[in-house]
Amino acid sequence: MTVKQIHKIKGDQLIIDLPESLRSSGKEVLVTIEDTTTIHEKKIALMKKAAKDPIFLKDLEEIKSDFESIDFE
């Protein structure tokens, strides 16, 4: 079972309410903490880079031209 939750940080502790299916003793879970702000900033930077990439722009033009004929149907 995979559960993804986003929590606001308050102080230096994170308290996670577990779903019912995980509330038994003896189970193990993997907790991964990611800085979502950093991830968002990296995605924005990649999108800005793609907007200037000639190969990406050419691909977009090809896709646009492929769909031009059906836009009027």
Secondary structure, DSSP 8 states (H G I E B T S, - for coil): ---------BTTB------GGG-STT---------HHHHHHHHHHHHHHHTT-HHHHHHHHHHHHHHHTTTT-
